[in-house]
Amino acid sequence: MIVQSPASRLADGLIRLFMTLFALFCFLPVLFVLMISVTDEDAIREHGYSFFPAEFSGEAYRLLFQDATTILRSYGISLFVTIVGTLLAVTITAMAAFTLTNRAVRYRNHLAGFFFFTMLFSGGIVPWYMICRELGLNNNVFALLVPSLLFSAFNLFLVRNFMLALPYALVESAKIDGANDAVTAFRILFPLCKPVLATIALFYGLAYWNDWWNAIMLVDDQKLYPVQYFLFKLQSDIQMMTQIQGASSSGTLPAESVKMATAILTIGPIVLMYPYLQRYFVKGLVIGSVKG
């Protein structure tokens, strides 16, 4: 049993106190948004934003869940696209990174140059839209999945640099034992790359969950709206109706509280996912960003 000195115990106590206060400080903006979302709209106009609402109201949430079936369907679409898209994107990125680190692949550095080129230049929206339409990515769930599967070159180089830091003797030993590239990648290298793969999974998950661009460009069917685009459209309709009614009219829709309620509804899955990945997050960024 290790006996700590009084100075060491004092230092540990101060560190824990500081981290507790820092965590509470980080939580305050979320609490602030939550309190505003349950504040009456007239009280917001009269008193402004406050941690202590002058009058509570659940009108914003009642309005959002007025058609519960629609918003739950949008949540289901977003969850499906986020989970499936993240798994596919991480797998594709990891396989591409393995190709760029495999010494048996000729011109792998030239291939890396092509990927790097996409970080500097883009074809633009019009070619992107035309290609998506030619591929049949229109009014189907693939329109929400496939365009974002053209993975980020930044994530690719993050994984590649991580793999380059691993001993290449692992790959050579696997080849001597008769393993092919698929076995080497999925049974040996990818398990060792959990930190960086978890890091890019968080990146891809955030991108898929927050994506509304693909929906607004490629989807017209309301049954395929992801939750972000559904709430964005609902909020735009509320703001338009508020402007038509006028700020002084009675029965004005809760535009301000709906904004905050929308934020509360959309942060849930990300808040739940991050604790499971945060232990890999810093390690994946630090180790994957340099070649050791």
Wavefront OBJ file of the C-alpha trace (Angstrom):
o trace
v 0.000 0.000 0.000
v 1.364 3.397 -1.020
v 1.194 6.048 1.682
v 0.911 9.578 0.325
v 2.518 12.505 2.053
v 0.330 15.409 3.249
v 1.692 17.569 0.421
v 0.816 14.913 -2.148
v -2.718 14.520 -0.767
v -3.173 18.290 -0.802
v -2.000 18.446 -4.427
v -4.404 15.634 -5.421
v -7.249 17.397 -3.657
v -6.550 20.685 -5.405
v -6.325 18.966 -8.782
v -9.654 17.194 -8.241
v -11.269 20.412 -7.051
v -9.984 22.257 -10.103
v -11.192 19.542 -12.499
v -14.606 19.465 -10.815
v -14.992 23.230 -11.106
v -13.752 23.135 -14.693
v -16.276 20.395 -15.580
v -19.097 22.407 -13.997
v -17.953 25.497 -15.886
v -18.077 23.537 -19.171
v -21.567 22.265 -18.315
v -22.955 25.761 -17.670
v -23.601 26.613 -21.369
v -25.616 23.399 -21.786
v -27.618 24.185 -18.652
v -28.129 27.736 -19.904
v -29.530 26.492 -23.216
v -31.795 24.021 -21.382
v -33.226 26.736 -19.116
v -33.925 29.030 -22.058
v -35.675 26.205 -23.902
v -38.214 25.901 -21.053
v -38.725 29.652 -20.691
v -41.908 31.340 -21.839
v -41.433 33.299 -25.075
v -42.957 36.489 -23.677
v -40.610 36.297 -20.669
v -37.630 35.993 -23.024
v -38.703 39.104 -24.900
v -39.263 41.041 -21.696
v -36.324 39.910 -19.561
v -33.908 38.374 -22.054
v -31.987 35.167 -21.518
v -31.601 34.054 -17.908
v -30.501 31.046 -15.863
v -33.622 31.564 -13.748
v -36.684 31.860 -16.005
v -39.330 34.362 -14.962
v -41.935 31.930 -16.276
v -41.558 28.303 -17.264
v -43.144 26.924 -20.414
v -42.913 23.679 -22.370
v -44.435 25.223 -25.496
v -41.235 24.796 -27.500
v -41.072 21.039 -26.872
v -44.815 20.660 -27.427
v -44.398 22.359 -30.781
v -41.424 20.182 -31.756
v -43.232 16.984 -30.768
v -46.585 18.041 -32.158
v -46.070 15.407 -34.836
v -44.073 12.864 -32.809
v -44.076 10.274 -35.579
v -42.303 12.609 -37.988
v -39.538 13.696 -35.634
v -38.971 10.133 -34.396
v -38.680 8.968 -38.004
v -36.155 11.737 -38.651
v -34.214 10.653 -35.576
v -34.220 7.075 -36.840
v -32.913 8.142 -40.256
v -30.143 10.218 -38.684
v -29.135 7.382 -36.353
v -29.077 4.880 -39.214
v -27.068 7.176 -41.486
v -24.650 8.100 -38.693
v -23.983 4.524 -37.555
v -23.765 2.901 -40.985
v -21.963 5.840 -42.589
v -19.388 6.083 -39.802
v -18.605 2.352 -39.923
v -18.238 2.378 -43.711
v -16.224 5.604 -43.774
v -13.816 4.394 -41.072
v -13.360 1.070 -42.871
v -12.700 2.718 -46.246
v -10.304 5.243 -44.720
v -8.401 2.547 -42.830
v -8.056 0.377 -45.943
v -6.852 3.343 -48.004
v -4.324 4.220 -45.297
v -3.077 0.620 -45.252
v -2.583 0.801 -49.011
v -0.499 3.964 -48.687
v 1.718 2.373 -46.015
v 2.153 -0.974 -47.759
v 5.644 -1.081 -49.229
v 4.513 -3.663 -51.753
v 2.297 -1.036 -53.432
v 4.143 0.789 -56.190
v 3.760 4.554 -56.477
v 2.046 4.744 -53.102
v 3.593 8.174 -52.504
v 2.192 9.374 -55.826
v -1.233 8.106 -54.773
v -0.851 10.040 -51.529
v -0.179 13.122 -53.643
v -3.528 12.714 -55.401
v -5.294 12.517 -52.039
v -3.389 15.551 -50.794
v -4.458 17.481 -53.904
v -8.096 17.179 -52.807
v -7.243 19.003 -49.578
v -6.187 22.047 -51.593
v -8.630 22.119 -54.504
v -12.259 21.158 -54.991
v -14.349 20.624 -58.090
v -17.156 22.781 -56.714
v -20.832 22.296 -55.985
v -22.106 21.966 -59.570
v -19.886 18.984 -60.577
v -20.588 17.373 -57.208
v -24.336 17.733 -57.716
v -24.220 16.449 -61.304
v -22.209 13.369 -60.303
v -24.604 12.595 -57.453
v -27.577 12.818 -59.797
v -25.891 10.614 -62.408
v -25.220 7.997 -59.720
v -28.898 7.955 -58.752
v -28.321 9.619 -55.391
v -31.664 11.361 -55.291
v -34.591 10.884 -52.894
v -33.168 7.738 -51.306
v -31.190 6.934 -48.203
v -28.021 6.472 -50.268
v -28.119 10.214 -50.990
v -27.462 10.745 -47.270
v -24.784 8.060 -47.072
v -22.658 7.881 -50.193
v -21.563 11.511 -50.786
v -19.913 11.655 -47.362
v -18.200 8.302 -47.925
v -15.738 10.176 -50.144
v -13.623 10.333 -47.045
v -11.681 13.252 -45.685
v -8.061 13.316 -46.815
v -7.149 14.759 -43.408
v -8.490 11.632 -41.698
v -6.686 9.467 -44.251
v -3.299 11.017 -43.508
v -4.012 10.871 -39.782
v -4.445 7.094 -39.996
v -1.567 6.672 -42.433
v 0.860 8.502 -40.149
v -0.276 6.390 -37.229
v 0.377 3.200 -39.208
v 3.776 4.462 -40.292
v 4.703 4.807 -36.615
v 4.043 1.081 -36.085
v 6.938 -1.374 -36.629
v 6.839 -2.597 -40.222
v 8.292 -5.853 -38.940
v 4.737 -6.783 -37.940
v 3.702 -6.770 -41.597
v 6.803 -8.694 -42.669
v 6.259 -11.316 -39.971
v 2.653 -11.758 -41.073
v 3.755 -12.276 -44.688
v 6.310 -14.870 -43.601
v 3.509 -16.714 -41.785
v 1.476 -16.708 -44.998
v -1.002 -13.934 -44.191
v -2.398 -11.967 -47.105
v -3.033 -8.228 -47.079
v -6.587 -8.552 -45.765
v -5.511 -10.681 -42.800
v -2.571 -8.365 -42.095
v -4.788 -5.308 -42.134
v -7.836 -6.558 -40.217
v -6.164 -8.963 -37.793
v -2.893 -7.162 -37.014
v -2.731 -3.482 -37.941
v -6.295 -2.281 -37.439
v -6.551 -3.571 -33.831
v -3.343 -1.669 -33.056
v -4.857 1.450 -34.620
v -7.852 1.635 -32.265
v -6.910 5.088 -30.902
v -6.733 6.800 -34.278
v -9.701 4.848 -35.693
v -11.797 5.916 -32.696
v -10.684 9.494 -33.303
v -11.756 9.571 -36.945
v -14.941 7.688 -36.006
v -15.809 10.645 -33.794
v -15.049 13.031 -36.675
v -17.168 11.065 -39.133
v -19.955 10.562 -36.590
v -20.164 14.293 -35.908
v -20.170 15.055 -39.625
v -22.942 12.560 -40.402
v -25.092 13.546 -37.429
v -24.843 17.282 -38.128
v -25.223 16.947 -41.891
v -28.154 18.699 -43.506
v -26.461 19.720 -46.753
v -26.976 16.379 -48.505
v -30.649 16.443 -47.542
v -31.279 19.968 -48.787
v -29.492 19.259 -52.098
v -30.518 15.688 -52.881
v -33.709 14.844 -50.956
v -37.230 16.127 -51.597
v -39.157 13.349 -49.853
v -40.086 14.498 -46.329
v -40.000 10.903 -45.110
v -36.234 10.883 -45.696
v -35.423 14.112 -43.865
v -32.710 13.637 -41.219
v -33.364 15.260 -37.867
v -31.001 18.178 -38.474
v -32.708 19.209 -41.683
v -36.181 18.565 -40.266
v -35.507 20.831 -37.272
v -33.801 23.420 -39.475
v -36.847 23.541 -41.749
v -39.229 23.678 -38.793
v -37.272 26.518 -37.213
v -37.266 28.444 -40.495
v -41.048 28.036 -40.767
v -41.506 29.281 -37.198
v -39.361 32.348 -37.818
v -41.269 33.130 -40.996
v -44.617 32.797 -39.214
v -43.341 34.978 -36.366
v -42.377 37.723 -38.802
v -45.778 37.501 -40.476
v -47.626 37.688 -37.153
v -45.493 40.503 -35.813
v -43.778 40.718 -32.454
v -46.684 42.495 -30.819
v -49.438 40.105 -31.828
v -50.895 37.574 -29.439
v -50.188 33.897 -29.803
v -46.734 34.430 -31.253
v -44.832 31.201 -31.823
v -41.897 30.505 -29.451
v -39.108 31.236 -31.919
v -36.304 31.820 -29.389
v -37.084 28.903 -27.094
v -37.475 26.591 -30.102
v -33.891 27.398 -31.135
v -32.625 26.244 -27.750
v -34.915 23.216 -27.634
v -33.590 22.217 -31.052
v -30.022 22.384 -29.718
v -30.949 20.198 -26.734
v -32.610 17.590 -28.952
v -29.664 17.317 -31.338
v -26.736 17.086 -28.900
v -27.960 13.931 -27.155
v -26.357 11.159 -29.264
v -23.028 13.000 -29.537
v -22.899 13.570 -25.780
v -23.556 9.869 -25.230
v -20.981 8.759 -27.818
v -18.074 10.953 -26.763
v -17.390 9.364 -23.312
v -16.785 5.991 -24.980
v -14.271 7.484 -27.432
v -12.584 10.243 -25.420
v -9.929 7.912 -23.941
v -8.681 7.289 -27.486
v -9.171 10.857 -28.680
v -6.005 12.612 -27.449
v -3.789 9.589 -28.013
v -5.047 9.200 -31.550
v -4.384 12.816 -32.402
v -0.963 13.055 -30.769
v 0.476 9.748 -31.970
v -1.175 9.879 -35.370
v 0.026 13.370 -36.145
v 3.745 12.541 -36.130
v 5.872 9.755 -37.445
v 7.948 8.194 -34.694
l 1 2 3 4 5 6 7 8 9 10 11 12 13 14 15 16 17 18 19 20 21 22 23 24 25 26 27 28 29 30 31 32 33 34 35 36 37 38 39 40 41 42 43 44 45 46 47 48 49 50 51 52 53 54 55 56 57 58 59 60 61 62 63 64 65 66 67 68 69 70 71 72 73 74 75 76 77 78 79 80 81 82 83 84 85 86 87 88 89 90 91 92 93 94 95 96 97 98 99 100 101 102 103 104 105 106 107 108 109 110 111 112 113 114 115 116 117 118 119 120 121 122 123 124 125 126 127 128 129 130 131 132 133 134 135 136 137 138 139 140 141 142 143 144 145 146 147 148 149 150 151 152 153 154 155 156 157 158 159 160 161 162 163 164 165 166 167 168 169 170 171 172 173 174 175 176 177 178 179 180 181 182 183 184 185 186 187 188 189 190 191 192 193 194 195 196 197 198 199 200 201 202 203 204 205 206 207 208 209 210 211 212 213 214 215 216 217 218 219 220 221 222 223 224 225 226 227 228 229 230 231 232 233 234 235 236 237 238 239 240 241 242 243 244 245 246 247 248 249 250 251 252 253 254 255 256 257 258 259 260 261 262 263 264 265 266 267 268 269 270 271 272 273 274 275 276 277 278 279 280 281 282 283 284 285 286 287 288 289 290 291 292
